[in-house]
Amino acid sequence: MQLVEDIFETWSDDDATPAGTPGDGVNASTPRTNEEQVNHFQRKKRPKTSAVWNEFKEVVLPDGSTKGECIHCKAKLAITETKSTTQFARHLKSCLKQIDAKFDMNKMRELAANWVLMHEHPFTVVGEEGFNMMQKCGMPLWEKITRTALKQHCVTVYEIQKKKLVNLLKSINKISLTTDIWNSSNQKLEYMVLTGHFIDNDWKLQKCVLNFVHIPAPRPGVEIVAVIHKCLIEWGIENKVFSISVDNASSNDAAIKILRENLGRNKKLMCGGRLFHVRCAAHILNLMVQDELSQIKPIIQDMRDCILYVKQSETRVIMFLEIVHMLQLPKRKLILDCKTRWNSTYEMLALAIQYRDVFPMLVQLDNNFTCALIDEDWEKLEKVCEILEVFNLATNVISGSEFPTFNLFL
């Protein structure tokens, strides 16, 4: 028994205290005090990981208490025993000084310019009272932007993007071009657009508009060449052109011949320029289709008249859709085509054919509807649409701008 007591007493004096570790200032053979034991076994202080501590800091008040202080408005919030940050996050949502500190009106002007350019809004949109009321409500520091200032911001955005494109074009070896004349129905003016196609350093196909310029009629080949050549020099790519694709027009043939001679002087054209002029395959298909459609031009016009008659009145549209519902056909609105785009004509005819049985019933219900097609006309349209469907598919394939198309055309 005495032996057991001696062993217990020895363990109590020497081994009850954990051995010291290097660097803790405690000798392994020296017993720890009660306070040292408590401090040693206390949990380490958990680091602050919440994002709210980017907006708050711990401060010690005169009474010795610790609170979290907002770095923006200096409001002091209690720190709970559980170290919860809910109250700090709630404060930040309503802290006006914090919101104002992050608001940058110059950045908002830049974003407004991008918004107008992206969606083609008029410059006057930023001056509208309702627009500014909405902005002021959500952003108290919002300042009204004049249309003159907005125009200048748009020009600035253009210059920034232009510099980026110039730097990008410096890194490429070859670029192919496409150009076409674009007609503005509102202004009654014609514009020429020049587009560049190239593969970037990441082997991705890129497309960018290099020029969009008004060219008044008549447009001799020399004038077209001058505009294109000036644009190439401006972008620094006059020695990097691989090919140019244009429509099959005699004026284009003359212009491309001159351009090839001018660019060929530096001996930079591939294969001596034999691959320079590429005739637009989509335009070739267009000429073929337009020739076919001319054979049934009167029937197509009659179909346009039928659709136009229905669409001109809401009452007629409702009547038409009621017949569609009665025949259990898919409910879709009739569409009119753009006469200069044959694929839109195909879409108009293909949809109208689905409602072939609707038009005769409309004749019976509406005495004023007298332009309905006869069975023979419908049969011709159906045969033509079978052919146009193939041409439409081919056109969509070879008209892609986000993937190579010439190999698909071949």
ZIPE-V29960 format. One record per pair of residues at least 4 apart in sequence whose ideal C-beta (glycine too) atoms are under 6 Angstrom apart, sorted by the first residue. I is the first residue (numbers start at 1). J is the second residue. D is the distance in whole Angstrom. If there is no record, write none. Layout:
BEGIN
i = <I:I>
j = <J:J>
d = <D:D>
END
This chain:
BEGIN
i = <11:12:17:17:19:20:20:20:20:32:32:48:50:52:52:52:52:55:55:56:56:56:57:58:59:60:61:66:67:67:68:68:68:69:70:72:72:72:72:73:73:77:80:85:91:92:96:100:103:105:109:112:112:113:113:113:114:116:117:121:123:123:123:124:126:126:127:132:132:135:135:136:145:145:169:169:171:172:174:174:175:175:175:175:176:176:176:177:177:178:178:179:179:181:181:182:182:183:184:189:191:191:192:192:193:194:194:194:195:196:196:197:198:199:199:200:200:207:210:210:211:213:215:219:219:221:221:221:221:224:225:225:225:225:232:232:233:239:239:241:242:243:243:243:245:245:246:247:247:247:248:248:252:256:260:260:260:263:264:264:269:269:270:271:281:281:282:282:282:285:285:289:289:290:296:296:299:302:303:304:305:306:307:307:310:310:310:323:323:324:324:324:327:335:337:337:337:338:343:346:346:346:349:349:350:353:356:359:362:362:363:363:373:373:388:395:397:398:398:398:400>
j = <15:16:31:32:28:24:26:27:28:36:37:53:85:56:85:88:89:71:92:68:70:88:69:66:69:66:65:79:76:78:77:79:88:76:75:95:97:98:101:95:97:87:84:89:95:98:100:141:141:143:153:126:145:153:154:157:118:121:154:125:147:150:151:147:145:150:147:136:144:139:142:142:149:150:235:237:201:198:240:242:196:198:237:240:197:242:243:196:244:195:245:194:246:190:192:191:193:190:189:214:212:214:213:215:212:210:211:231:209:208:210:207:206:203:205:204:206:401:231:235:231:227:219:223:224:251:254:255:258:255:229:255:258:259:237:238:238:266:268:263:270:275:276:278:278:280:252:252:280:283:279:283:256:277:264:273:276:269:269:273:273:276:275:275:398:409:395:398:399:391:395:342:391:342:300:380:377:373:352:308:371:371:334:336:316:320:334:358:361:329:331:358:357:348:344:345:348:344:392:350:388:392:381:385:385:382:378:372:366:369:369:372:377:378:392:399:408:405:408:409:405>
d = <5:6:5:4:4:5:4:6:5:4:5:4:4:6:5:4:5:6:6:4:6:5:6:6:5:6:5:6:4:6:5:6:6:5:5:6:4:4:6:6:5:5:5:6:6:6:6:6:5:5:5:6:6:4:5:5:6:5:6:4:4:5:5:5:5:5:6:6:5:6:4:5:5:5:6:6:6:5:6:4:5:4:6:5:5:5:5:6:4:5:5:5:6:5:6:5:6:5:5:6:6:5:6:5:5:5:4:6:6:5:5:5:6:6:6:5:5:5:6:6:4:6:5:6:6:6:4:4:6:4:6:5:5:5:5:4:5:6:5:6:6:6:6:5:4:5:4:6:5:4:5:6:6:5:6:5:5:6:5:5:4:6:5:5:5:5:6:6:5:6:6:5:5:6:6:6:5:6:6:6:5:5:5:6:5:5:6:5:5:5:6:6:6:5:4:4:4:5:5:6:4:5:6:5:5:6:5:5:6:5:5:5:4:6:6:6:5:5:6:5:5>
END
